[in-house]
Amino acid sequence: MVHFAKEKFYITTAIPYVNAPPHIGHALEFVQTDAIARFARLTGRDVFFLTGTDENAQKNVLSAEALGIPVKDLVDKNTAEFKHILKILQVSNDDFIRTTDKKKHWPGVEKLWNLCLKSGDIYKKTYSGLYCVGCEAFVTEKDLENGLCPEHQKPPEIVSEENYFFKLSKYQKRLEELIEADELEIIPESRKNEVLSFIRSGLEDFSVSRPTKRVKGWGVPVPGDDSQIVYVWYDALANYITALGLGTKDEKKVKKYWPADLHVIGKGIIRFHAVYWPAMLLSAGIELPKTIFVHGYITVEGQKMSKSLGNVINPKDLVERYGSDAVRYFMLREIPPFSDGDFSEKALVKRINTELVANYSNLYYRVTSFIERNFRGNVEDFDEFGDEEGEIEEFFKGKIEQYKNLMDNVRLNEALSLVLELSSRLNKYFQDRQPWATLKTDETECKRTIAFSVRMINIISTLFYPFIPSEAEEALENFNLKPSLDNIGARIKYRPDIKGIMLFKKVEEKNMEKKTKKEEVGLIPFKEFKKMEFRIGTVLEAAAIEKSEKLVKMDVDFGGFKRQVVAGIRPFYTPKELAGKQFVFITNLEHAKMMGYESEAMVLAAVEGDDENVVLLKPEKKVKDGTMIS
């Protein structure tokens, strides 16, 4: 459970690397954090919400080199993209920290370093080990799966160099005690157990600097040693407190808001936040954050997002097509907070039409248009209602308490489901009471029905506010209200010019951007071919994947090794047509999961003819399995 402080609430997102523009996975974390922050504001707390960008990473340097541009140009460009995404998704952050900010961020990094140095926890030594550029971290053999980093599916490099190290091993017992007792709470429980297991396996000291030459001088210099740059994770984690002014002349915000009440992070960086970060703070004598909420990842139509698969989704495109609130709603409703969830445009449109439009928006329009049409936009509230209204009111009160509890436990999708339940209940009430009929026979009873409906709609709109802020605000503003839990159930004098408003409109599926067969299969543009490894392989067995109209699972022999390959080619090939045949495969791509099946390579295909018939590429005559094609 999130420990909401009585007065202040300090919440943060992780700060993403800016080696590439933002994708929908970043958007998920932004809107999850924003929904929690907005809920905290609804409860009257003084909220400070921080996000930002991690700009000192080695991968930013490598990406800039690959593009042939200065690192500063790359980080400035992509940071601007992240700021734009925050804006169009209506993320209500109070501050944005850039780790290249020499006035705001660097002094705090230096202070944190010096505090740990003073505690005797930073020392220098020569080290040789395995280094994953994607993780920006040294790893051990036990961290790898089949010799690959499980997060990035790439082998680490062997690096030997002189670095500064932090005495992480010194804090093993203390970290275990704090996490076990929930003094540093990690949610969900499964992630807490994961961290405890990692700690109990034995903590090793970790490197907290890199040679200046290796990172091209990009980053925060180690205090007193310009030959070393502060390790990006030591530097980046400090953002949560440097943004409050640590190390500057004005540390008032540190005193006011620290410790952080909630860090929101993805599962891939849990070790840094739940082990490294608290150990650094213990060393520096700084209070630990209270809770770490660890969310899962987004897959796209059953596949892991990957540039090589061409399925990385820019949230900006979705917002332009469907609107900010609809995109926010879908991610928070569809994606489970504590596990991976899948994105598909078809599912997004279905949620919009069946829930936002047919349920909430339809209810709101029926009531407000009735008021505008029959009472010139004016509605009077009542002191007393009948037994049926009393029962519904009690039902709503119970659900509001459930909603608060769900939000406290970051069960965002369940909280949304509950609000939809309230909307459905009020829809039924409005339909059963038939105010259009009582308008002719008993106008007072009609007005009473309308007044009660407005009261309940205000509750629904208020509870929706953390998730769909723009439309919820418009709904409340139409009644002269602002989002606040204090207004719930109170008698209110509404504005005299209420308008009939349709908050959401139905999306016609024909307006969805139709994917070509080429895109559905996941073909790769020709310009990317030179980066790929092509091999001949024989399909030993092939089978259709149940619950999928497109996917086929193949066991493929590449001579010296075998791989499982999943491909969306069933509309063009039957499993029988594949078995025993040789085809061309790309074997050096990141592994992907489709409908729960891991695909360890990609079959090479081409589009033939105007009707975009998909054809698998194969050798003219049988050749040795595993043969490379250049």
C-alpha positions as CSV (number, residue, x, y, z in Angstrom):
1,M,0.0,0.0,0.0
2,V,1.2,3.5,-0.8
3,H,1.9,5.5,2.3
4,F,0.2,8.7,1.5
5,A,1.6,11.3,3.9
6,K,-1.0,13.4,5.7
7,E,0.0,16.7,4.1
8,K,2.7,16.3,1.4
9,F,3.1,13.6,-1.3
10,Y,6.3,13.4,-3.3
11,I,6.1,11.1,-6.3
12,T,8.5,10.4,-9.2
13,T,8.8,8.5,-12.4
14,A,12.1,6.9,-13.5
15,I,14.0,9.1,-15.9
16,P,14.4,7.5,-19.3
17,Y,17.4,7.4,-21.5
18,V,17.2,9.8,-24.4
19,N,19.2,7.8,-26.9
20,A,15.9,7.4,-28.8
21,P,12.4,9.1,-28.9
22,P,9.7,8.1,-26.4
23,H,7.5,5.1,-27.1
24,I,4.3,3.8,-25.6
25,G,6.1,2.0,-22.7
26,H,7.3,5.4,-21.5
27,A,3.8,6.8,-21.9
28,L,2.4,4.0,-19.7
29,E,4.7,5.0,-16.8
30,F,4.0,8.7,-17.2
31,V,0.2,8.2,-17.1
32,Q,0.3,5.7,-14.3
33,T,2.3,8.1,-12.2
34,D,0.1,11.0,-13.2
35,A,-3.1,9.2,-12.2
36,I,-1.6,8.5,-8.7
37,A,-0.5,12.2,-8.4
38,R,-3.9,13.5,-9.4
39,F,-5.6,11.2,-7.0
40,A,-3.3,12.5,-4.2
41,R,-4.3,16.1,-5.1
42,L,-8.0,15.1,-5.0
43,T,-7.4,14.1,-1.4
44,G,-6.1,17.6,-0.6
45,R,-2.4,16.8,-0.3
46,D,0.5,19.0,-1.3
47,V,1.8,17.0,-4.2
48,F,5.2,17.3,-5.8
49,F,5.5,15.3,-9.0
50,L,8.9,14.9,-10.7
51,T,9.9,13.4,-14.0
52,G,12.9,14.1,-16.3
53,T,15.5,12.6,-18.6
54,D,18.7,10.6,-18.1
55,E,21.1,12.3,-20.4
56,N,24.6,11.2,-19.2
57,A,24.4,7.6,-20.3
58,Q,27.0,5.9,-22.4
59,K,24.3,4.6,-24.7
60,N,23.4,8.3,-25.5
61,V,27.1,8.8,-26.6
62,L,27.0,5.6,-28.7
63,S,23.7,6.6,-30.4
64,A,25.0,10.0,-31.2
65,E,28.2,8.5,-32.7
66,A,26.1,6.2,-34.8
67,L,24.2,9.1,-36.2
68,G,27.3,11.2,-36.6
69,I,26.0,14.1,-34.5
70,P,27.1,15.8,-31.3
71,V,25.8,14.1,-28.1
72,K,24.3,17.4,-27.0
73,D,22.3,17.7,-30.2
74,L,20.9,14.1,-29.7
75,V,19.9,14.6,-26.0
76,D,18.4,18.0,-26.7
77,K,16.3,16.7,-29.5
78,N,15.0,13.6,-27.8
79,T,14.5,15.5,-24.5
80,A,12.2,17.9,-26.3
81,E,10.3,14.9,-27.6
82,F,9.8,13.6,-24.1
83,K,8.6,17.0,-22.9
84,H,6.1,17.1,-25.8
85,I,4.7,13.6,-24.9
86,L,4.2,14.7,-21.3
87,K,2.3,17.7,-22.5
88,I,0.0,16.0,-24.9
89,L,-0.7,13.2,-22.4
90,Q,-1.7,15.9,-19.9
91,V,1.0,14.7,-17.4
92,S,0.8,17.1,-14.4
93,N,4.5,17.0,-13.3
94,D,5.6,19.9,-11.1
95,D,9.2,19.7,-12.3
96,F,11.4,18.2,-15.0
97,I,15.0,17.4,-14.2
98,R,17.7,17.0,-16.8
99,T,20.9,15.3,-15.6
100,T,22.9,17.5,-17.9
101,D,21.8,20.5,-15.8
102,K,25.1,21.7,-14.2
103,K,23.3,24.2,-11.9
104,K,20.5,22.1,-10.7
105,H,21.6,18.5,-10.8
106,W,25.4,18.3,-10.7
107,P,25.9,20.0,-7.2
108,G,23.7,17.3,-5.7
109,V,25.5,14.5,-7.3
110,E,28.8,15.8,-6.0
111,K,27.3,16.2,-2.5
112,L,26.0,12.7,-2.5
113,W,29.4,11.4,-3.7
114,N,31.3,13.3,-1.0
115,L,28.9,12.1,1.7
116,C,29.4,8.4,0.7
117,L,33.2,9.0,0.4
118,K,33.2,10.5,3.9
119,S,31.5,7.3,5.2
120,G,34.4,5.3,3.7
121,D,32.1,3.6,1.2
122,I,33.9,4.7,-2.1
123,Y,37.3,3.3,-3.1
124,K,39.3,2.9,-6.3
125,K,40.5,-0.4,-7.8
126,T,41.2,-2.1,-11.2
127,Y,38.4,-4.4,-12.3
128,S,37.8,-6.8,-15.2
129,G,34.3,-8.1,-15.8
130,L,31.3,-8.4,-18.1
131,Y,29.6,-5.1,-19.0
132,C,26.2,-4.7,-20.6
133,V,25.9,-1.4,-22.5
134,G,22.1,-1.7,-22.6
135,C,21.9,-1.9,-18.8
136,E,24.9,0.5,-18.3
137,A,26.1,-2.0,-15.7
138,F,28.7,-4.7,-15.0
139,V,27.0,-8.1,-14.8
140,T,28.0,-11.6,-13.6
141,E,27.5,-15.0,-15.2
142,K,24.6,-15.7,-12.9
143,D,22.8,-12.6,-14.3
144,L,22.9,-14.0,-17.8
145,E,20.6,-16.4,-19.6
146,N,22.3,-18.5,-22.2
147,G,25.2,-16.0,-22.2
148,L,22.9,-13.1,-22.9
149,C,21.5,-10.2,-20.9
150,P,17.9,-11.3,-20.2
151,E,16.7,-7.6,-20.5
152,H,18.4,-6.8,-23.9
153,Q,19.1,-10.3,-25.3
154,K,22.7,-9.4,-26.2
155,P,26.0,-10.7,-24.9
156,P,28.0,-8.4,-22.5
157,E,31.4,-7.0,-23.4
158,I,34.5,-7.9,-21.4
159,V,35.9,-4.7,-19.9
160,S,39.0,-4.1,-17.8
161,E,39.6,-0.7,-16.3
162,E,40.3,1.3,-13.1
163,N,37.1,2.6,-11.5
164,Y,35.8,3.8,-8.2
165,F,33.6,1.3,-6.3
166,F,30.8,1.6,-3.8
167,K,30.7,-0.8,-0.8
168,L,27.3,-2.3,-1.5
169,S,28.2,-5.5,0.4
170,K,28.4,-3.5,3.6
171,Y,24.7,-2.8,3.5
172,Q,23.4,-6.3,2.6
173,K,22.0,-7.2,6.1
174,R,20.5,-3.7,6.6
175,L,18.8,-3.7,3.2
176,E,17.3,-7.1,3.8
177,E,15.9,-6.0,7.2
178,L,14.4,-2.8,5.8
179,I,12.7,-4.5,2.8
180,E,11.5,-7.5,4.8
181,A,9.9,-5.2,7.3
182,D,8.4,-3.0,4.6
183,E,10.2,0.0,6.0
184,L,11.3,0.3,2.4
185,E,8.1,-1.1,0.7
186,I,8.2,-2.7,-2.7
187,I,5.0,-3.4,-4.5
188,P,3.8,-5.8,-5.7
189,E,4.8,-8.6,-3.3
190,S,6.4,-10.6,-6.1
191,R,8.9,-7.9,-6.8
192,K,9.7,-7.6,-3.1
193,N,10.5,-11.3,-3.1
194,E,12.6,-10.9,-6.2
195,V,14.7,-8.2,-4.6
196,L,15.1,-10.1,-1.3
197,S,16.2,-13.2,-3.3
198,F,18.8,-11.1,-5.1
199,I,20.1,-9.6,-1.8
200,R,20.3,-13.0,-0.1
201,S,22.3,-14.4,-3.0
202,G,25.1,-12.1,-1.9
203,L,25.8,-8.4,-2.8
204,E,29.0,-7.4,-4.5
205,D,30.5,-3.9,-4.5
206,F,29.6,-2.1,-7.7
207,S,31.5,0.4,-9.9
208,V,30.4,4.0,-9.5
209,S,32.6,5.6,-12.2
210,R,33.8,5.2,-15.7
211,P,37.1,6.4,-17.3
212,T,36.5,9.8,-18.9
213,K,38.0,8.5,-22.2
214,R,35.5,5.6,-22.5
215,V,32.5,7.9,-22.2
216,K,34.1,10.7,-24.2
217,G,34.0,13.0,-21.2
218,W,30.2,13.0,-21.2
219,G,28.8,13.2,-17.7
220,V,29.5,14.5,-14.2
221,P,33.2,14.5,-13.3
222,V,34.2,12.6,-10.2
223,P,34.9,15.2,-7.5
224,G,38.6,15.7,-7.3
225,D,39.4,13.3,-10.2
226,D,38.8,14.5,-13.8
227,S,40.1,11.2,-15.2
228,Q,36.8,9.6,-14.1
229,I,33.1,10.3,-14.8
230,V,30.4,9.4,-12.2
231,Y,28.7,6.2,-13.3
232,V,25.4,7.0,-14.9
233,W,23.3,5.0,-12.4
234,Y,24.9,6.7,-9.4
235,D,24.3,10.0,-11.2
236,A,20.8,9.3,-12.5
237,L,19.4,7.9,-9.2
238,A,20.4,11.1,-7.5
239,N,17.9,13.1,-9.6
240,Y,15.1,12.3,-7.1
241,I,16.8,14.5,-4.5
242,T,18.9,16.9,-6.6
243,A,15.6,18.1,-8.2
244,L,14.7,19.3,-4.7
245,G,17.9,21.3,-4.4
246,L,20.4,19.0,-2.7
247,G,23.9,20.5,-2.8
248,T,22.6,24.0,-3.7
249,K,22.2,27.1,-1.6
250,D,18.5,26.5,-1.3
251,E,17.6,23.1,0.1
252,K,14.1,24.1,1.4
253,K,12.3,21.6,-0.9
254,V,14.5,18.8,0.4
255,K,13.3,19.5,3.9
256,K,9.7,19.9,2.7
257,Y,9.3,16.9,0.4
258,W,12.0,14.4,1.1
259,P,11.8,11.4,1.5
260,A,10.0,10.4,-1.7
261,D,6.7,8.8,-0.9
262,L,6.6,6.8,-4.1
263,H,9.1,5.9,-6.9
264,V,7.3,4.5,-10.0
265,I,9.7,2.3,-12.1
266,G,9.7,-0.5,-14.7
267,K,10.6,-4.0,-13.7
268,G,13.9,-3.8,-15.7
269,I,15.5,-1.3,-13.3
270,I,14.3,-2.7,-10.0
271,R,17.8,-3.7,-8.8
272,F,19.1,-0.1,-9.1
273,H,16.2,1.4,-7.3
274,A,15.6,-1.2,-4.6
275,V,19.2,-2.1,-3.8
276,Y,21.8,0.4,-5.1
277,W,19.8,3.6,-4.4
278,P,18.8,2.8,-0.8
279,A,22.4,1.7,0.0
280,M,23.7,5.0,-1.4
281,L,21.3,6.9,0.8
282,L,22.1,4.8,3.9
283,S,25.8,5.6,3.3
284,A,25.0,9.3,2.9
285,G,22.9,9.4,6.0
286,I,19.8,10.4,4.1
287,E,16.3,9.0,4.8
288,L,15.1,6.3,2.4
289,P,12.1,6.6,0.1
290,K,8.9,5.0,1.5
291,T,7.6,2.9,-1.4
292,I,8.7,1.6,-4.8
293,F,5.9,0.6,-7.3
294,V,7.2,-1.7,-10.0
295,H,5.1,-2.0,-13.2
296,G,5.4,-4.4,-16.1
297,Y,6.0,-3.8,-19.8
298,I,3.7,-3.4,-22.8
299,T,3.8,-5.9,-25.6
300,V,2.3,-5.0,-29.0
301,E,-0.2,-7.6,-30.3
302,G,1.6,-10.3,-28.3
303,Q,5.1,-9.3,-29.3
304,K,7.8,-7.5,-27.3
305,M,8.4,-4.0,-28.7
306,S,11.4,-4.0,-30.9
307,K,12.9,-1.7,-33.6
308,S,13.8,-4.8,-35.6
309,L,10.2,-6.0,-35.6
310,G,9.0,-2.5,-36.5
311,N,6.3,-2.5,-33.8
312,V,7.5,0.4,-31.7
313,I,4.5,2.7,-31.2
314,N,4.9,6.5,-30.8
315,P,2.2,7.6,-28.4
316,K,2.0,10.9,-30.2
317,D,0.4,9.1,-33.2
318,L,-2.2,7.6,-31.0
319,V,-3.1,10.9,-29.3
320,E,-3.5,12.5,-32.7
321,R,-5.8,9.8,-33.8
322,Y,-7.9,9.1,-30.7
323,G,-7.3,11.9,-28.2
324,S,-5.3,12.1,-25.0
325,D,-7.9,11.0,-22.6
326,A,-8.9,7.9,-24.7
327,V,-5.2,6.8,-24.9
328,R,-4.7,7.4,-21.2
329,Y,-7.9,5.5,-20.4
330,F,-7.0,2.5,-22.5
331,M,-3.5,2.1,-21.0
332,L,-4.7,2.4,-17.4
333,R,-7.8,0.2,-18.0
334,E,-6.2,-2.5,-20.2
335,I,-2.6,-2.8,-18.8
336,P,-2.4,-4.5,-15.3
337,P,-0.3,-2.4,-13.0
338,F,1.8,-5.2,-11.7
339,S,2.4,-7.4,-14.8
340,D,2.9,-7.1,-18.6
341,G,0.0,-6.1,-20.7
342,D,-0.8,-6.0,-24.4
343,F,-1.5,-3.1,-26.7
344,S,-3.6,-3.4,-29.9
345,E,-5.4,-0.7,-31.7
346,K,-8.4,-2.9,-32.1
347,A,-8.7,-3.3,-28.3
348,L,-8.2,0.5,-27.9
349,V,-11.2,1.2,-30.2
350,K,-13.3,-1.4,-28.4
351,R,-12.6,0.2,-25.0
352,I,-13.5,3.6,-26.4
353,N,-16.7,2.6,-28.0
354,T,-18.1,0.1,-25.3
355,E,-17.0,1.9,-22.2
356,L,-16.2,5.6,-22.6
357,V,-18.9,6.2,-25.3
358,A,-21.6,3.7,-24.6
359,N,-21.4,3.9,-20.8
360,Y,-20.1,7.1,-19.4
361,S,-20.4,9.6,-22.3
362,N,-23.8,8.4,-23.2
363,L,-25.0,8.8,-19.6
364,Y,-23.6,12.2,-19.3
365,Y,-25.1,13.4,-22.6
366,R,-28.6,11.9,-21.8
367,V,-28.7,13.8,-18.5
368,T,-27.2,17.1,-19.7
369,S,-29.1,17.3,-23.0
370,F,-32.3,16.6,-21.1
371,I,-31.6,19.6,-18.7
372,E,-30.7,21.9,-21.6
373,R,-33.7,20.9,-23.7
374,N,-36.4,20.8,-21.0
375,F,-35.1,23.2,-18.3
376,R,-33.1,25.7,-20.3
377,G,-29.9,24.4,-18.8
378,N,-30.9,24.9,-15.2
379,V,-31.2,22.3,-12.5
380,E,-32.1,22.7,-8.8
381,D,-30.7,20.4,-6.1
382,F,-32.9,18.8,-3.5
383,D,-32.4,18.2,0.3
384,E,-34.1,14.9,0.3
385,F,-34.6,12.0,-2.1
386,G,-36.6,8.8,-2.1
387,D,-35.7,5.3,-0.9
388,E,-34.4,4.1,-4.2
389,E,-32.0,7.1,-4.4
390,G,-31.0,6.4,-0.8
391,E,-30.0,2.9,-1.7
392,I,-28.0,4.0,-4.7
393,E,-26.3,6.7,-2.6
394,E,-25.3,4.0,0.0
395,F,-24.1,1.9,-2.9
396,F,-22.0,4.8,-4.2
397,K,-20.5,5.5,-0.7
398,G,-19.3,2.0,-0.4
399,K,-17.8,2.0,-3.8
400,I,-16.0,5.3,-3.1
401,E,-14.3,3.7,-0.1
402,Q,-13.3,0.7,-2.3
403,Y,-12.0,3.2,-5.0
404,K,-9.8,4.9,-2.4
405,N,-8.5,1.6,-1.2
406,L,-7.7,0.5,-4.7
407,M,-5.9,3.7,-5.5
408,D,-3.9,3.4,-2.3
409,N,-2.8,0.0,-3.5
410,V,-2.1,1.2,-7.1
411,R,-4.7,-1.1,-8.5
412,L,-5.5,1.4,-11.2
413,N,-7.3,-0.8,-13.6
414,E,-9.6,-2.1,-10.9
415,A,-10.4,1.4,-9.7
416,L,-11.4,2.3,-13.3
417,S,-13.6,-0.8,-13.5
418,L,-15.3,0.3,-10.3
419,V,-16.1,3.7,-11.7
420,L,-17.6,2.1,-14.8
421,E,-19.8,0.0,-12.5
422,L,-21.1,3.2,-10.9
423,S,-21.8,4.7,-14.3
424,S,-23.7,1.5,-15.3
425,R,-25.8,1.6,-12.2
426,L,-26.7,5.3,-12.7
427,N,-27.6,4.5,-16.4
428,K,-30.0,1.9,-15.2
429,Y,-31.5,4.3,-12.6
430,F,-32.0,7.0,-15.2
431,Q,-33.6,4.6,-17.7
432,D,-35.9,3.0,-15.0
433,R,-37.1,6.4,-13.7
434,Q,-37.9,7.7,-17.2
435,P,-37.8,11.5,-16.5
436,W,-39.1,12.1,-20.0
437,A,-42.4,10.5,-18.9
438,T,-42.6,12.1,-15.5
439,L,-41.9,15.5,-17.0
440,K,-45.5,15.3,-18.3
441,T,-47.1,13.8,-15.2
442,D,-45.1,15.0,-12.2
443,E,-42.5,17.7,-12.9
444,T,-41.2,17.8,-9.3
445,E,-40.5,14.1,-9.5
446,C,-38.8,14.6,-12.9
447,K,-36.6,17.3,-11.4
448,R,-35.8,15.2,-8.4
449,T,-34.6,12.4,-10.7
450,I,-32.5,14.8,-12.7
451,A,-31.0,16.4,-9.6
452,F,-30.0,13.1,-8.2
453,S,-28.5,12.0,-11.5
454,V,-26.4,15.1,-11.6
455,R,-25.1,14.5,-8.1
456,M,-24.1,11.0,-9.0
457,I,-22.6,12.0,-12.3
458,N,-20.4,14.5,-10.4
459,I,-19.2,11.7,-8.2
460,I,-18.4,9.5,-11.3
461,S,-16.7,12.4,-13.1
462,T,-14.6,13.2,-10.0
463,L,-13.5,9.6,-9.7
464,F,-12.7,9.5,-13.4
465,Y,-10.6,12.7,-13.1
466,P,-7.2,11.0,-12.3
467,F,-7.6,8.9,-15.5
468,I,-9.3,11.2,-18.0
469,P,-8.5,14.6,-16.7
470,S,-9.6,16.8,-19.7
471,E,-13.0,15.3,-20.2
472,A,-13.7,14.9,-16.5
473,E,-12.8,18.6,-15.9
474,E,-15.1,19.5,-18.8
475,A,-17.9,17.4,-17.3
476,L,-17.5,19.0,-13.9
477,E,-17.1,22.6,-15.3
478,N,-20.4,22.2,-17.1
479,F,-21.9,22.1,-13.6
480,N,-19.6,24.8,-12.2
481,L,-17.5,22.4,-10.2
482,K,-13.8,21.5,-9.9
483,P,-12.3,18.1,-9.2
484,S,-12.4,17.5,-5.4
485,L,-13.4,14.7,-3.2
486,D,-14.8,17.3,-0.8
487,N,-17.7,18.0,-3.3
488,I,-18.9,14.4,-3.3
489,G,-22.5,14.1,-2.0
490,A,-22.7,17.8,-1.1
491,R,-25.6,20.0,-2.0
492,I,-24.4,22.4,-4.7
493,K,-25.8,25.4,-6.6
494,Y,-25.2,24.5,-10.2
495,R,-24.7,27.0,-13.0
496,P,-27.8,28.1,-14.9
497,D,-26.5,27.3,-18.4
498,I,-25.7,23.6,-18.4
499,K,-25.1,22.3,-21.9
500,G,-25.7,18.9,-23.4
501,I,-22.2,17.5,-24.0
502,M,-21.1,14.3,-25.7
503,L,-17.7,13.8,-24.0
504,F,-16.5,11.0,-26.2
505,K,-17.5,10.0,-29.8
506,K,-17.7,6.6,-31.3
507,V,-14.7,5.6,-33.4
508,E,-15.6,3.9,-36.6
509,E,-13.3,0.9,-37.2
510,K,-13.1,1.8,-40.9
511,N,-11.2,5.0,-39.7
512,M,-8.5,2.9,-38.1
513,E,-5.3,2.9,-40.0
514,K,-5.3,-0.5,-41.7
515,K,-2.0,-2.3,-41.6
516,T,-0.7,-3.8,-44.8
517,K,0.0,-7.5,-44.9
518,K,3.6,-6.6,-45.1
519,E,3.3,-4.8,-41.7
520,E,1.3,-7.7,-40.2
521,V,3.9,-10.2,-40.9
522,G,6.6,-7.9,-39.6
523,L,8.8,-7.5,-42.6
524,I,11.9,-5.4,-42.4
525,P,12.7,-2.5,-44.7
526,F,15.4,-3.2,-47.3
527,K,17.8,-0.6,-45.8
528,E,18.0,-2.6,-42.6
529,F,19.1,-5.8,-44.4
530,K,22.8,-5.1,-44.2
531,K,22.6,-5.4,-40.4
532,M,21.0,-8.8,-40.4
533,E,22.4,-12.3,-40.3
534,F,20.7,-14.6,-42.9
535,R,20.8,-18.4,-42.6
536,I,19.2,-21.3,-44.3
537,G,17.1,-23.5,-42.0
538,T,14.9,-26.6,-42.4
539,V,11.5,-26.5,-40.7
540,L,11.4,-29.8,-38.8
541,E,7.8,-29.3,-37.5
542,A,5.1,-26.7,-37.9
543,A,1.9,-26.2,-36.0
544,A,-0.9,-23.5,-35.8
545,I,-1.1,-21.6,-32.5
546,E,-4.5,-22.0,-31.0
547,K,-6.5,-18.8,-30.4
548,S,-4.6,-17.1,-33.3
549,E,-5.8,-16.8,-36.9
550,K,-2.3,-15.9,-38.1
551,L,0.5,-17.4,-36.0
552,V,2.4,-20.6,-36.8
553,K,5.1,-22.1,-34.6
554,M,8.0,-23.8,-36.3
555,D,10.9,-25.8,-35.0
556,V,13.9,-25.0,-37.3
557,D,17.2,-26.8,-37.7
558,F,20.2,-24.5,-38.5
559,G,22.7,-27.3,-38.6
560,G,24.7,-26.6,-35.4
561,F,21.7,-25.3,-33.5
562,K,17.9,-25.3,-33.4
563,R,15.5,-22.4,-32.9
564,Q,11.8,-21.9,-32.4
565,V,10.3,-19.4,-34.8
566,V,6.8,-17.9,-34.6
567,A,5.4,-16.0,-37.6
568,G,2.1,-14.5,-38.7
569,I,2.1,-16.4,-42.0
570,R,-0.9,-18.7,-41.5
571,P,-3.1,-16.8,-44.0
572,F,-0.5,-17.6,-46.7
573,Y,1.0,-21.0,-45.7
574,T,-0.5,-24.0,-43.9
575,P,1.7,-25.9,-41.3
576,K,1.8,-28.8,-43.7
577,E,3.2,-26.6,-46.5
578,L,6.1,-25.5,-44.2
579,A,7.2,-28.8,-42.6
580,G,10.3,-30.3,-44.2
581,K,11.0,-27.2,-46.3
582,Q,14.0,-24.9,-46.3
583,F,13.6,-21.2,-45.9
584,V,15.7,-18.1,-45.2
585,F,15.7,-16.9,-41.6
586,I,17.2,-13.9,-39.8
587,T,18.9,-15.2,-36.7
588,N,20.5,-12.2,-34.9
589,L,17.4,-10.4,-33.8
590,E,16.1,-9.8,-30.3
591,H,13.9,-12.7,-29.2
592,A,10.2,-11.8,-29.1
593,K,7.1,-13.3,-27.5
594,M,3.9,-13.8,-29.5
595,M,0.8,-15.2,-27.7
596,G,3.1,-16.6,-25.0
597,Y,5.5,-18.4,-27.4
598,E,9.1,-17.2,-27.8
599,S,10.3,-16.6,-31.3
600,E,14.1,-16.9,-31.6
601,A,14.5,-15.9,-35.2
602,M,12.4,-14.4,-38.0
603,V,11.5,-16.1,-41.3
604,L,12.3,-13.9,-44.3
605,A,9.4,-13.0,-46.5
606,A,8.5,-10.7,-49.4
607,V,5.3,-9.1,-50.7
608,E,4.3,-10.2,-54.2
609,G,1.9,-8.5,-56.5
610,D,-0.7,-5.8,-56.1
611,D,-2.7,-7.9,-53.7
612,E,0.3,-8.1,-51.3
613,N,0.5,-11.9,-51.3
614,V,3.3,-12.9,-48.8
615,V,5.9,-15.3,-50.1
616,L,8.6,-16.9,-48.0
617,L,12.1,-16.8,-49.4
618,K,13.9,-20.2,-49.9
619,P,17.0,-21.5,-51.7
620,E,16.7,-22.6,-55.3
621,K,18.1,-26.0,-54.3
622,K,18.7,-27.8,-51.0
623,V,21.8,-26.6,-49.2
624,K,23.4,-27.4,-45.9
625,D,21.4,-26.1,-42.9
626,G,23.0,-23.1,-41.3
627,T,24.5,-21.8,-44.5
628,M,25.0,-18.0,-44.3
629,I,23.8,-15.8,-47.1
630,S,25.7,-12.6,-47.7
